[in-house]
């Protein structure tokens, strides 16, 4: 059943299912999406055949998302049966041209989602799709098919780096943002950039109160559309405004009477809004490793980028939707600018990070998190459905950084890492192992102990869905204790924690945990009076 209350909600799950079940028709004012498009891979890898080989996806959680398989075929069929003739015919033509490969799978699964995003947008709503030049031309065709070519508003080019070394080609330093409207009318608030020093220098004149100004033409000579002919204080001309406006400007001391006997308008620098933002955005740099707002998420976008989009195409109280919300920059910007929001992501890593980010930046923020386990039964269900998502969720419960991925054996028996500083300076690692099966045994404890020795980790944490046996508990106790110089206390080196205990509030007993070593804590947003609207 679709939700009547559109925000603020954070959803774990497949965004297609969440959109269909939770987001009502015409309930969203603005959609921003930055779907994973494998920007670190080569162009040819995205065209790999089902039998081919290639690099891993940009984000490991999406490893199986863009492959031509039953899921992609189902998405293609849903578009064919959607009743959206233009979109269906476009996708059919793309399949005939591209064949059945990774790029086609990507386009099929994007097409069915774009249809849903069109459905949830209000008639006055807008959509911004962020991508790179690898797939932007195909995505633009899909958007033309779903929204109509007449609803295309602009192709924004974001210069994300000043220079990029790419051997054998020109440096790839831009992203593309495709901008579409749902209907003829839409919300729009013009955005501006500050004047550069050269332009500001034109304001050479200074009033007695110190305000800088430049003069501007008041006549309508040379302009189409006519004007107003009259004499004002002895000067007769074809003016741009009626005499009533001229008198008001004079009363406000905004007229400049020249030595040559003319009348010109005073334009004050402190009232100038700036230069209207164009389609080439060169003033918002990508986040480098030293950026204060950087959290450590690989595809994090600058907050200023999303603030500009949200400020331009929505108003306070409007609903902003990000169906691929990653580390949550769009929902952060929406919260900052007094919008309501809906965020959706298919990884527990992302959901956990966004929760922490929002609560750090906005301590009083109110939102719901849906789709993540809230009790032992739902955790057991997740473990049965997807062991990797279960592992990532369990790791997030103890504020650990996920380790390894879906490749068998790649993690060496380690599912997460907790960083801590036992002497207040040097960083050590506690390694986390998660078991979601119904049976656990003493060999699992021995394996974790071996991983601790191999990795020189002072502490290991064993998280289990099933109850540990007494033999397992004795084996863990035999590993001994660890004394932290900074606290003078000793801690069990190998700690067993059940999921039931996690839900009751128990957490690993580790000294001086460093929560910023994996993902930084977002800075607190101060209350502002000068909202960007």
C-alpha positions in Angstrom: 0.0 0.0 0.0 1.4 3.3 -1.0 2.3 5.8 1.7 0.3 9.0 2.1 2.9 10.7 4.2 5.9 11.3 1.9 8.7 12.2 4.2 11.1 12.0 6.1 11.8 8.3 5.4 15.0 6.2 4.8 14.3 2.9 3.1 16.5 -0.2 2.9 15.6 -2.2 -0.2 15.4 -2.4 -4.0 14.2 1.1 -5.0 11.8 -0.4 -7.6 9.9 -2.3 -4.9 10.0 0.6 -2.5 8.7 3.1 -5.1 5.8 0.8 -5.9 4.9 0.0 -2.4 5.7 3.1 -0.5 5.6 6.2 -2.7 2.2 7.5 -3.9 1.4 8.9 -7.3 2.3 12.6 -7.8 3.7 13.0 -4.3 7.2 14.1 -4.9 8.4 17.6 -6.0 12.0 16.8 -7.0 13.9 13.6 -7.8 17.7 13.5 -7.8 19.4 10.2 -8.7 23.0 9.2 -9.1 22.8 5.5 -10.0 26.0 3.4 -10.0 27.2 3.5 -13.5 30.6 1.9 -13.2 32.6 5.1 -13.8 35.8 3.4 -12.8 35.5 0.7 -15.4 36.4 1.0 -19.1 33.8 1.6 -21.7 34.2 -1.9 -23.1 33.6 -3.6 -19.7 30.1 -2.2 -19.6 29.5 -3.9 -23.0 30.8 -7.2 -21.8 28.8 -10.3 -22.9 27.4 -12.6 -20.3 30.2 -15.1 -20.9 32.9 -12.4 -20.7 35.1 -11.3 -17.8 35.9 -7.9 -16.4 36.5 -5.7 -13.4 34.3 -5.6 -10.4 31.5 -3.0 -10.2 32.2 0.3 -8.6 30.3 -0.6 -5.5 30.6 -4.2 -4.6 27.0 -4.3 -3.4 25.9 -3.8 -7.0 28.1 -6.6 -8.3 25.1 -8.5 -9.8 22.9 -5.5 -10.6 24.1 -4.7 -14.2 24.3 -8.1 -15.8 22.1 -9.5 -18.5 20.2 -12.2 -16.5 16.7 -13.0 -15.5 16.4 -9.8 -13.5 17.3 -7.7 -16.5 15.0 -9.7 -18.8 12.1 -9.2 -16.3 12.8 -5.4 -16.2 12.8 -5.3 -20.0 9.5 -7.2 -20.1 7.9 -4.9 -17.6 8.8 -1.9 -19.8 7.3 -3.7 -22.8 4.0 -4.2 -20.8 4.0 -0.8 -19.1 1.8 0.9 -21.7 4.6 3.5 -22.2 4.9 3.0 -26.0 7.7 5.5 -26.6 9.9 4.1 -23.8 9.2 0.5 -24.8 10.0 1.1 -28.5 13.2 3.0 -27.6 14.3 0.1 -25.3 13.5 -2.5 -27.9 15.6 -0.6 -30.5 18.5 -0.3 -28.0 18.4 -4.0 -27.4 18.6 -4.7 -31.2 21.6 -2.4 -31.4 23.5 -3.2 -28.2 22.6 -6.9 -27.8 22.4 -8.6 -24.4 25.3 -7.2 -22.4 26.0 -5.2 -19.2 25.1 -1.9 -20.7 21.7 -3.2 -22.0 21.0 -4.7 -18.5 21.8 -1.3 -17.0 19.4 0.5 -19.4 16.6 -2.0 -19.0 16.7 -1.8 -15.2 17.0 2.0 -15.4 14.1 2.3 -17.8 11.6 0.5 -15.5 12.7 2.7 -12.6 12.4 6.0 -14.6 8.8 5.0 -15.4 8.2 4.8 -11.6 10.0 8.0 -10.9 7.8 9.8 -13.5 4.7 8.4 -11.8 5.6 9.7 -8.3 6.6 13.2 -9.5 4.0 15.9 -9.2 2.9 17.7 -12.4 5.2 20.6 -11.3 8.1 18.3 -10.4 11.6 18.0 -11.8 14.1 15.3 -12.2 17.9 15.4 -12.3 19.8 12.3 -13.3 23.6 12.4 -12.6 25.8 10.2 -14.7 29.1 10.2 -16.7 29.6 10.4 -20.4 29.9 6.6 -20.6 26.1 6.2 -20.6 24.7 9.7 -20.6 23.6 9.6 -24.3 21.6 6.4 -23.8 20.0 7.7 -20.6 19.0 10.9 -22.3 17.2 8.8 -24.9 15.4 6.8 -22.2 14.4 10.0 -20.4 13.0 11.4 -23.7 11.0 8.2 -24.0 9.6 8.4 -20.5 9.2 12.1 -20.0 8.9 13.3 -23.6 11.6 15.1 -25.5 9.7 18.4 -25.0 10.3 18.0 -21.2 14.1 18.1 -21.6 15.3 21.3 -20.0 19.1 21.1 -20.0 22.2 19.0 -19.9 24.4 20.3 -17.1 28.1 19.7 -17.3 29.8 19.5 -13.9 33.5 20.0 -14.0 34.4 17.8 -11.0 38.2 18.1 -11.2 40.6 20.7 -12.6 42.8 18.1 -14.3 42.7 14.3 -14.8 45.5 12.3 -16.4 44.1 9.7 -18.9 46.7 8.1 -21.0 46.0 8.2 -24.7 42.9 10.4 -24.4 41.8 13.8 -23.2 41.3 13.9 -19.4 37.9 12.8 -18.2 37.0 15.4 -15.6 33.3 16.0 -16.1 30.0 14.5 -15.1 26.7 15.0 -16.8 23.4 15.9 -15.0 20.3 15.5 -17.2 17.5 17.9 -16.2 13.8 17.1 -17.0 10.4 18.4 -16.0 7.2 16.4 -15.5 4.9 19.0 -16.9 4.8 22.4 -18.6 4.8 24.3 -15.3 7.4 23.7 -12.6 9.0 25.2 -9.6 12.1 27.3 -10.5 14.2 29.7 -8.4 17.1 31.2 -10.3 20.5 30.5 -8.7 23.4 32.9 -8.9 27.2 32.8 -8.5 29.1 35.8 -7.0 30.5 38.3 -9.4 34.2 37.9 -10.2 36.6 40.6 -9.2 36.8 42.1 -12.7 33.0 42.6 -12.8 32.8 43.9 -9.2 35.4 46.5 -10.2 32.8 48.1 -12.5 31.0 49.4 -9.4 33.4 52.4 -9.2 31.1 55.1 -7.8 30.6 55.4 -4.0 27.8 57.1 -2.1 28.3 59.1 1.0 27.3 56.1 3.1 30.0 54.0 1.4 27.7 51.9 -0.9 29.4 51.1 -4.2 27.4 51.5 -7.4 27.5 51.6 -11.2 25.2 53.5 -13.5 22.9 51.9 -16.1 20.9 53.0 -19.0 17.3 54.1 -18.4 16.2 54.8 -22.0 14.4 52.4 -24.2 16.1 53.5 -27.4 17.1 50.4 -29.5 14.8 48.1 -27.6 11.9 46.3 -29.1 8.5 46.8 -27.5 8.5 50.5 -27.2 8.8 52.7 -24.1 7.5 55.9 -22.5 8.1 59.3 -23.9 8.0 62.2 -21.5 10.2 65.0 -19.9 11.6 64.5 -16.5 13.4 67.3 -14.8 14.1 68.9 -18.1 15.3 65.8 -19.9 13.0 64.4 -22.6 13.6 60.9 -23.8 12.1 57.5 -24.6 12.2 55.9 -21.1 12.0 52.3 -20.1 9.5 52.9 -17.3 6.4 55.1 -16.7 6.9 58.5 -15.0 5.5 57.1 -11.7 8.4 54.7 -11.5 10.9 57.4 -12.4 9.6 59.5 -9.5 9.8 56.6 -7.1 13.4 55.9 -8.1 14.2 59.6 -7.6 12.6 59.6 -4.2 14.8 56.6 -3.3 18.0 58.4 -4.5 18.5 55.8 -7.2 18.9 58.3 -10.1 22.2 59.6 -11.3 22.1 63.0 -13.0 25.1 63.2 -15.3 27.2 66.3 -16.1 26.1 65.9 -19.7 22.5 66.4 -18.7 21.4 62.8 -18.8 19.7 60.6 -16.3 20.9 57.1 -15.5 20.0 54.4 -12.9 22.2 53.6 -9.9 22.8 49.8 -9.5 24.3 49.0 -6.1 26.8 46.2 -5.6 25.3 45.0 -2.3 21.9 44.5 -4.0 23.2 42.6 -7.0 22.3 38.9 -6.9 25.3 37.8 -8.9 25.6 36.0 -12.3 22.8 33.5 -13.2 24.1 30.0 -13.0 24.6 28.5 -16.5 24.7 24.9 -17.7 28.5 24.6 -17.2 29.3 24.3 -13.5 32.9 24.9 -12.8 32.6 26.5 -9.3 31.9 23.4 -7.2 34.9 21.1 -6.9 34.7 17.4 -6.1 35.6 16.3 -2.6 39.3 15.6 -2.2 40.8 13.5 0.6 41.2 16.6 2.8 37.7 18.0 2.4 36.0 18.7 5.7 32.7 17.2 4.7 34.2 14.0 3.3 32.9 10.9 5.0 35.0 8.3 3.2 32.3 7.0 0.9 33.7 6.4 -2.6 31.0 8.2 -4.6 30.2 11.0 -2.2 29.1 14.2 -4.0 29.7 17.7 -2.6 26.9 19.2 -0.5 27.0 22.4 -2.5 26.1 20.5 -5.7 22.9 19.1 -4.2 22.1 22.4 -2.4 22.1 24.2 -5.8 19.8 21.6 -7.4 17.4 21.5 -4.5 17.3 25.3 -4.1 16.6 25.7 -7.8 13.8 23.2 -8.2 12.0 23.0 -4.9 10.7 25.1 -2.1 10.8 24.7 1.7 8.4 21.9 2.7 8.6 20.2 -0.7 9.5 16.5 -1.0 12.9 15.5 -2.4 13.5 11.9 -3.4 16.8 10.1 -4.0 16.3 6.5 -5.0 20.1 5.7 -5.0 21.0 7.7 -1.9 24.5 6.2 -1.2 26.0 8.2 1.6 23.0 10.6 1.8 24.2 13.9 0.4 20.9 14.6 -1.2 18.9 13.9 1.9 21.4 15.9 4.0 21.0 18.9 1.6 17.2 18.5 1.7 17.1 18.5 5.5 19.5 21.5 5.6 17.2 23.5 3.3 14.0 22.6 5.1 12.6 20.1 2.6 11.1 16.8 3.4 12.8 13.8 1.9 12.8 10.1 1.0 16.0 8.2 0.6 16.3 4.6 -0.7 19.4 2.4 -0.9 20.0 -1.3 -1.4 22.9 -1.7 1.0 22.9 -1.6 4.8 26.3 0.1 4.6 24.7 3.1 3.0 21.6 3.1 5.3 23.8 2.9 8.4 26.1 5.7 7.2 23.2 8.0 6.4 21.6 7.4 9.9 24.9 8.4 11.5 25.4 11.4 9.2 21.9 12.9 9.8 22.0 12.5 13.5 25.5 14.0 13.7 24.5 17.0 11.5 21.0 17.5 12.8 20.7 16.2 16.4 17.0 17.0 16.5 16.2 15.5 13.1 13.1 13.2 13.0 12.9 10.4 10.4 12.0 6.7 10.1 14.2 3.9 8.9 12.3 1.1 7.2 13.3 -2.3 5.8 16.2 -2.9 8.3 15.9 -5.5 11.0 14.3 -4.2 14.1 14.0 -7.5 16.0 15.4 -11.0 16.1 12.8 -12.4 13.7 13.5 -9.8 10.9 17.2 -10.3 11.4 16.8 -14.0 11.0 14.8 -13.4 7.8 17.5 -11.2 6.4 20.2 -13.8 7.2 18.2 -16.4 5.2 17.6 -14.1 2.2 21.0 -12.4 1.8 24.0 -13.4 3.9 26.1 -10.5 2.7 23.5 -7.8 3.5 23.0 -9.5 6.9 26.8 -9.3 7.5 26.9 -5.6 6.6 23.9 -4.9 8.8 25.3 -6.8 11.8 28.7 -5.0 11.3 26.9 -1.7 11.3 25.2 -2.6 14.6 28.6 -2.5 16.3 29.8 0.6 14.4 32.4 -1.4 12.5 33.7 -0.8 9.0 32.6 -3.6 6.5 35.6 -5.6 5.3 35.8 -7.8 2.2 32.9 -8.4 -0.1 31.0 -11.0 -2.0 34.0 -12.9 -3.3 34.5 -16.2 -1.5 37.6 -16.1 0.6 38.4 -12.5 -0.2 37.9 -11.4 3.4 40.1 -14.0 5.1 37.3 -14.7 7.6 36.9 -11.0 8.5 33.6 -9.3 8.0 34.3 -6.0 9.8 36.9 -3.9 11.5 36.6 -1.6 14.5 39.5 0.9 15.0 40.6 1.9 18.5 43.5 3.6 20.2 44.5 1.6 23.3 47.2 4.1 24.3 45.4 7.2 23.0 47.7 7.5 20.0 48.4 4.4 18.1 45.5 2.9 16.1 44.8 -0.8 16.5 42.1 -3.0 14.9 39.5 -5.2 16.4 38.2 -7.7 13.8 34.6 -8.8 13.5 33.2 -12.1 12.3 29.5 -12.5 11.7 27.7 -15.8 11.5 24.0 -15.9 10.5 23.5 -19.6 10.3 21.5 -21.8 12.7 24.5 -23.8 13.8 27.8 -22.6 15.2 30.7 -24.5 16.6 34.0 -24.2 18.3 36.0 -24.3 15.1 34.5 -20.9 14.2 36.1 -19.4 17.4 39.4 -21.0 16.5 39.2 -19.6 13.0 38.6 -16.1 14.4 41.5 -16.5 16.8 43.7 -17.6 13.9 42.6 -14.5 11.9 43.5 -12.3 15.0 47.0 -13.8 15.1 47.5 -13.4 11.4 46.3 -9.8 11.4 48.0 -9.0 14.7 44.6 -7.8 16.0 44.4 -7.5 19.8 40.6 -8.1 19.9 38.2 -10.2 18.0 34.4 -10.0 18.1 32.2 -12.9 17.1 28.6 -12.0 16.3 26.2 -14.9 16.1 22.5 -15.5 15.3 22.6 -18.9 17.0 23.4 -19.4 20.7 27.0 -20.3 21.3 27.9 -23.5 23.0 29.6 -23.8 26.3 32.7 -25.2 24.5 32.8 -22.1 22.3 32.6 -19.8 25.3 35.5 -21.7 27.0 37.6 -21.5 23.8 37.0 -17.7 23.6 37.9 -17.2 27.3 41.1 -19.2 26.7 42.3 -16.6 24.2 43.0 -14.4 27.2 42.6 -10.7 28.0 44.1 -7.5 26.7 45.2 -4.5 28.8 44.9 -1.0 27.3 47.6 1.4 28.5 45.3 4.4 28.3 42.6 3.0 30.6 44.5 0.5 32.7 41.7 -2.0 32.3 41.8 -5.4 30.8 39.3 -6.6 28.1 38.4 -10.0 26.8 40.4 -10.6 23.6 37.7 -12.7 21.9 34.2 -11.6 22.7 31.0 -13.5 21.7 27.9 -11.5 21.2 24.5 -12.8 20.1 22.0 -10.9 18.0 19.6 -11.1 20.8 22.1 -9.3 23.0 22.7 -6.7 20.3 19.0 -5.9 20.3 19.1 -5.6 24.1 21.9 -3.0 23.7 25.0 -4.9 24.3 28.1 -3.8 22.4 31.7 -4.9 22.1 33.9 -3.9 25.1 36.7 -2.1 23.4 38.8 0.8 24.7 38.9 4.2 23.1 37.1 3.3 19.8 37.9 5.8 17.0 34.6 6.2 15.1 36.2 8.6 12.6 38.9 6.1 11.5 36.6 4.4 9.0 33.9 7.0 8.2 34.2 10.5 9.5 31.5 12.1 11.6 29.5 14.7 9.7 29.8 18.2 11.1 26.9 19.6 12.9 24.7 22.0 10.8 24.0 25.2 12.7 20.6 26.8 12.5 20.6 29.4 9.7 18.4 32.3 8.9 19.6 32.7 5.3 18.1 29.6 3.7 18.9 29.1 0.1 15.4 29.4 -1.4 
